[in-house]
Amino acid sequence: MEKLVRVEPGRGGITRRRAGRGFTYLSANGRRVRSERILSRIEALVIPPAWTDVWIASQPNGHIQATGVDEAGRRQYLYHPKWREMRDSEKFTRSLSFAQSLPSIRRAVTRDLKQTSDGRTRALAAAVRLIDRAGLRVGGQEYADENGSFGASTLQRRHVTIEDDTVHLRFKGKSAGDWDVVLDDDLLLAFFEEIPKSPRGAPAICYAVTSGRRKEWKGVSAGDINNYIGDLAGPHFTAKDFRTWQGTVIAARSLAQAFRRGLTAPEAQRAAIKEAAERLHNTPAVARDSYINPRVVELFEKGRVADLKRQSDQAVVRLLMSG
């Protein structure tokens, strides 16, 4: 197998230029690429036609194969399949390590939500509790400003209501997905009951800062939340690790239920991917490729599934640790 090499996007390589209804490709020296072998490789990359400022690696074994700017102005990357496999393997190995830390993380979050002497820490704990219990993304101010999509760090007070002693969240998430979540959680209920209801566009997850006679409410950022998670679990873990693990747990439980019902492997896999996608508000393709550890599918095909009698996280950890 050809060894992958690291490449620096924008350095050397091949560029794309529109020509009529199609494209021409220019090498680093400005000459048009005519090699059928190279053109076939470029075609196989399936670079979106809408991308601009496209750069393509000249090496077929480069870890990054192409970059470009999408219609929203974001830089996007196409990686070599082998690189993705390596990164996915590392990601799911880290996810299992994260899952083993979850009990201590949750104990710390519960402790920090119960205390009332440190408002900032309590707000950070509330954010992580939402991410853990509801699968929220951490969010980012850029997405909120440009796309009107929200996550834990950018939720506004208008998105949170208290109904029948439950916390009800209604907001637009990333990729225009509408979230409608009800949480029966006494600690989150107590937290949100103390937050002012107005202004409605102010941060929902916030804490009071007193200056003289004046009280101000400050929100928490995605960076603040990730730093808090890092303090609890280690600096290599972030909010995204919650969603990666949640996708695996949802799929593993779905596969275990499918095994009980005697579903075929294709039926079981489709059901598991669909459930994970719906819970995480992703497309099935994204859920399958980015959030579900492929090991749970491999083990299902060997007749090994999570023990539904055990607590979900523990059952899936035991399954994945079983080899």
C-alpha positions as CSV (number, residue, x, y, z in Angstrom):
1,M,0.0,0.0,0.0
2,E,1.3,3.4,-1.0
3,K,2.4,5.5,2.0
4,L,0.5,8.7,2.6
5,V,2.4,12.0,2.6
6,R,1.4,15.3,4.2
7,V,0.8,18.1,1.8
8,E,0.3,21.8,2.3
9,P,-2.8,23.1,0.5
10,G,-2.1,26.0,-1.8
11,R,1.5,25.0,-2.3
12,G,2.3,23.7,-5.8
13,G,-0.5,21.4,-6.9
14,I,-3.2,21.9,-9.5
15,T,-5.8,24.6,-9.8
16,R,-9.2,24.6,-11.4
17,R,-10.6,27.2,-13.8
18,R,-14.0,27.3,-15.3
19,A,-14.2,26.8,-19.1
20,G,-17.7,27.1,-20.6
21,R,-19.9,24.5,-18.8
22,G,-16.9,22.6,-17.5
23,F,-13.5,23.2,-16.1
24,T,-9.8,23.1,-17.1
25,Y,-7.0,22.3,-14.8
26,L,-3.6,24.0,-14.6
27,S,-0.4,22.6,-13.1
28,A,1.8,24.7,-10.8
29,N,3.7,26.1,-13.8
30,G,0.5,27.3,-15.4
31,R,0.3,24.6,-18.1
32,R,-3.0,22.9,-18.8
33,V,-3.3,19.4,-17.5
34,R,-4.0,16.9,-20.3
35,S,-2.9,13.6,-18.8
36,E,-5.9,11.2,-18.8
37,R,-4.6,9.5,-15.7
38,I,-4.5,12.8,-13.7
39,L,-7.8,14.0,-15.1
40,S,-9.4,10.7,-14.2
41,R,-8.1,11.0,-10.6
42,I,-9.5,14.6,-10.4
43,E,-12.9,13.4,-11.7
44,A,-13.0,10.7,-9.1
45,L,-12.6,13.2,-6.3
46,V,-16.1,14.6,-7.2
47,I,-15.2,18.2,-6.3
48,P,-18.4,20.2,-6.0
49,P,-18.9,22.4,-9.1
50,A,-19.9,25.3,-6.8
51,W,-16.6,25.4,-5.1
52,T,-14.2,28.3,-5.9
53,D,-10.5,28.8,-5.3
54,V,-10.0,25.0,-5.9
55,W,-6.6,23.5,-5.2
56,I,-5.8,19.8,-6.0
57,A,-2.8,17.9,-4.7
58,S,-0.5,16.8,-7.4
59,Q,0.4,13.6,-5.4
60,P,-2.3,10.9,-5.5
61,N,-1.1,9.8,-2.0
62,G,-1.4,13.3,-0.4
63,H,-3.3,13.3,2.9
64,I,-5.4,16.2,1.6
65,Q,-6.5,15.7,-2.0
66,A,-8.4,18.9,-2.6
67,T,-9.6,22.2,-1.0
68,G,-12.0,24.8,-2.1
69,V,-14.4,27.5,-0.9
70,D,-18.1,26.6,-0.7
71,E,-21.1,28.8,-1.4
72,A,-21.2,30.0,2.2
73,G,-17.6,31.2,2.0
74,R,-16.2,28.3,4.1
75,R,-12.9,26.5,3.3
76,Q,-13.6,22.8,2.7
77,Y,-11.3,19.8,2.4
78,L,-11.4,16.5,0.6
79,Y,-9.1,14.0,2.4
80,H,-7.5,10.8,1.1
81,P,-9.7,7.8,2.0
82,K,-6.8,6.2,3.9
83,W,-6.3,9.4,5.9
84,R,-10.0,9.4,6.8
85,E,-9.8,5.8,7.9
86,M,-6.8,6.6,10.2
87,R,-8.5,9.6,11.7
88,D,-11.8,7.8,12.2
89,S,-9.9,5.0,14.0
90,E,-8.2,7.5,16.3
91,K,-11.5,9.3,16.8
92,F,-13.4,6.2,17.9
93,T,-10.5,5.1,20.1
94,R,-10.6,8.5,21.8
95,S,-14.4,8.2,22.0
96,L,-14.2,4.9,24.0
97,S,-11.7,6.5,26.3
98,F,-14.1,9.5,26.7
99,A,-16.9,7.1,27.6
100,Q,-14.9,5.6,30.4
101,S,-14.5,9.1,31.8
102,L,-18.2,9.9,31.5
103,P,-19.2,8.8,35.1
104,S,-16.7,11.1,36.7
105,I,-17.6,13.9,34.2
106,R,-21.2,13.6,35.1
107,R,-20.6,13.6,38.9
108,A,-18.6,16.8,38.5
109,V,-21.2,18.4,36.4
110,T,-23.9,17.5,38.9
111,R,-21.8,18.9,41.8
112,D,-21.2,22.2,39.9
113,L,-24.9,22.6,39.0
114,K,-25.9,22.1,42.6
115,Q,-23.6,24.7,44.0
116,T,-24.6,28.4,43.9
117,S,-21.4,30.2,45.0
118,D,-19.8,30.3,41.5
119,G,-22.2,31.4,38.9
120,R,-19.9,31.0,35.9
121,T,-19.0,27.4,36.8
122,R,-22.7,26.6,37.3
123,A,-23.5,28.0,33.8
124,L,-20.8,25.9,32.2
125,A,-22.1,22.8,34.0
126,A,-25.6,23.6,32.7
127,A,-24.2,23.9,29.1
128,V,-22.5,20.5,29.4
129,R,-25.6,18.9,31.0
130,L,-27.6,20.1,27.9
131,I,-25.0,18.7,25.5
132,D,-25.0,15.4,27.4
133,R,-28.7,15.0,28.0
134,A,-30.1,16.4,24.7
135,G,-27.2,15.9,22.3
136,L,-26.9,19.6,21.5
137,R,-23.9,20.9,19.5
138,V,-21.7,23.4,21.4
139,G,-22.7,26.1,18.9
140,G,-20.7,29.1,17.7
141,Q,-21.4,32.8,17.5
142,E,-20.5,32.8,13.8
143,Y,-23.2,30.2,13.0
144,A,-25.7,32.1,15.1
145,D,-25.0,35.5,13.4
146,E,-24.7,34.2,9.8
147,N,-27.1,31.3,9.7
148,G,-29.5,31.8,12.6
149,S,-28.5,28.4,13.9
150,F,-27.9,27.7,17.6
151,G,-26.1,25.4,20.0
152,A,-25.5,25.2,23.8
153,S,-23.3,28.3,23.9
154,T,-25.6,30.5,21.8
155,L,-29.1,29.5,22.9
156,Q,-31.2,32.5,23.5
157,R,-33.8,33.0,26.2
158,R,-36.6,32.9,23.7
159,H,-35.6,29.3,22.9
160,V,-36.2,28.0,26.5
161,T,-39.5,27.7,28.2
162,I,-40.6,26.0,31.4
163,E,-43.7,23.8,30.9
164,D,-45.1,21.5,33.5
165,D,-41.9,21.4,35.5
166,T,-39.9,20.5,32.4
167,V,-37.4,22.4,30.3
168,H,-38.6,22.8,26.7
169,L,-36.1,23.8,24.0
170,R,-37.2,25.0,20.6
171,F,-34.6,26.4,18.2
172,K,-33.0,26.0,14.8
173,G,-29.8,24.0,14.8
174,K,-27.0,23.6,12.2
175,S,-28.1,22.6,8.7
176,A,-31.5,24.2,9.3
177,G,-32.6,21.4,11.5
178,D,-35.4,22.3,13.9
179,W,-35.0,21.1,17.5
180,D,-37.9,20.5,19.8
181,V,-36.6,18.9,23.0
182,V,-38.3,18.3,26.4
183,L,-36.0,17.6,29.4
184,D,-37.2,16.3,32.7
185,D,-34.2,17.4,34.8
186,D,-34.6,19.1,38.2
187,L,-31.1,20.7,38.1
188,L,-31.6,22.3,34.7
189,L,-35.1,23.3,35.7
190,A,-33.8,25.1,38.8
191,F,-31.0,26.8,36.7
192,F,-33.3,28.1,34.0
193,E,-36.0,29.3,36.5
194,E,-33.4,31.7,37.8
195,I,-32.5,33.2,34.4
196,P,-34.4,36.4,33.5
197,K,-36.9,35.9,30.7
198,S,-35.9,39.1,28.9
199,P,-34.4,40.4,26.8
200,R,-35.5,37.3,24.7
201,G,-32.4,37.5,22.5
202,A,-30.0,37.4,25.4
203,P,-28.0,34.2,26.2
204,A,-30.0,31.5,27.9
205,I,-27.0,30.0,29.6
206,C,-25.5,32.8,31.6
207,Y,-24.5,33.9,35.0
208,A,-24.8,37.1,37.0
209,V,-22.0,39.5,37.6
210,T,-22.5,42.3,40.1
211,S,-20.8,45.6,39.8
212,G,-21.8,47.9,42.6
213,R,-25.6,48.0,42.6
214,R,-25.8,46.8,39.0
215,K,-26.3,43.2,38.0
216,E,-25.3,42.0,34.5
217,W,-25.8,38.6,32.9
218,K,-22.9,37.2,30.9
219,G,-23.1,34.2,28.5
220,V,-20.5,31.5,28.0
221,S,-18.7,30.8,24.8
222,A,-17.9,27.5,23.0
223,G,-14.3,27.9,24.0
224,D,-15.3,28.3,27.7
225,I,-17.4,25.2,27.5
226,N,-14.6,23.1,25.9
227,N,-12.1,24.4,28.4
228,Y,-14.4,23.3,31.2
229,I,-14.8,19.9,29.7
230,G,-11.0,19.8,29.3
231,D,-10.6,20.6,33.0
232,L,-12.9,17.7,33.9
233,A,-11.8,15.1,31.4
234,G,-8.5,16.1,29.9
235,P,-7.5,18.7,27.4
236,H,-7.9,16.4,24.4
237,F,-11.7,16.1,24.9
238,T,-14.3,18.6,23.7
239,A,-18.0,18.9,23.4
240,K,-18.0,17.0,20.1
241,D,-16.9,13.9,22.0
242,F,-20.3,13.8,23.6
243,R,-22.1,13.6,20.3
244,T,-19.7,11.0,18.8
245,W,-20.3,8.8,21.8
246,Q,-24.0,9.4,21.7
247,G,-24.2,8.4,18.1
248,T,-22.5,5.1,18.9
249,V,-24.7,4.4,21.9
250,I,-27.9,5.1,20.0
251,A,-26.9,2.8,17.2
252,A,-25.7,0.1,19.5
253,R,-29.0,0.0,21.4
254,S,-30.9,0.0,18.2
255,L,-28.9,-2.9,16.9
256,A,-29.4,-4.8,20.1
257,Q,-33.2,-4.3,19.8
258,A,-33.1,-5.3,16.1
259,F,-31.2,-8.5,17.1
260,R,-34.0,-9.4,19.6
261,R,-36.5,-8.9,16.8
262,G,-34.6,-11.0,14.3
263,L,-34.1,-8.3,11.8
264,T,-31.6,-8.9,8.9
265,A,-28.3,-7.0,9.0
266,P,-29.3,-4.5,6.3
267,E,-32.6,-3.8,8.0
268,A,-31.0,-3.4,11.4
269,Q,-28.2,-1.1,10.1
270,R,-30.7,1.2,8.3
271,A,-32.8,1.4,11.5
272,A,-29.8,2.2,13.7
273,I,-28.4,4.9,11.3
274,K,-31.9,6.4,11.0
275,E,-32.4,6.6,14.8
276,A,-28.9,8.1,15.4
277,A,-29.4,10.7,12.6
278,E,-32.8,11.7,14.0
279,R,-31.6,12.0,17.6
280,L,-28.4,14.0,16.6
281,H,-30.2,16.0,13.9
282,N,-27.9,14.9,11.2
283,T,-28.4,13.3,7.8
284,P,-28.1,9.5,7.8
285,A,-24.9,9.7,5.8
286,V,-23.2,12.0,8.3
287,A,-24.5,9.9,11.2
288,R,-23.1,6.8,9.6
289,D,-19.7,8.2,8.6
290,S,-19.0,10.5,11.5
291,Y,-20.9,9.5,14.7
292,I,-21.3,5.7,14.7
293,N,-18.4,3.5,15.6
294,P,-18.3,0.9,12.8
295,R,-17.2,-1.7,15.4
296,V,-20.8,-1.9,16.8
297,V,-22.0,-2.9,13.3
298,E,-19.2,-5.4,12.8
299,L,-20.0,-7.0,16.2
300,F,-23.7,-7.2,15.4
301,E,-22.9,-9.1,12.2
302,K,-21.0,-11.6,14.5
303,G,-24.0,-11.9,16.7
304,R,-22.7,-9.8,19.5
305,V,-24.8,-6.8,20.8
306,A,-25.0,-4.6,23.8
307,D,-26.7,-5.9,26.9
308,L,-30.0,-4.0,27.1
309,K,-30.4,-4.8,30.8
310,R,-27.3,-2.7,31.7
311,Q,-27.0,1.1,31.7
312,S,-26.5,2.2,28.1
313,D,-23.0,3.7,28.4
314,Q,-21.7,0.8,30.4
315,A,-23.3,-1.8,28.1
316,V,-21.7,-0.3,25.0
317,V,-18.3,0.2,26.7
318,R,-18.4,-3.5,27.6
319,L,-19.3,-4.5,24.1
320,L,-16.5,-2.5,22.5
321,M,-14.0,-3.6,25.1
322,S,-14.9,-7.3,24.5
323,G,-12.7,-7.3,21.3
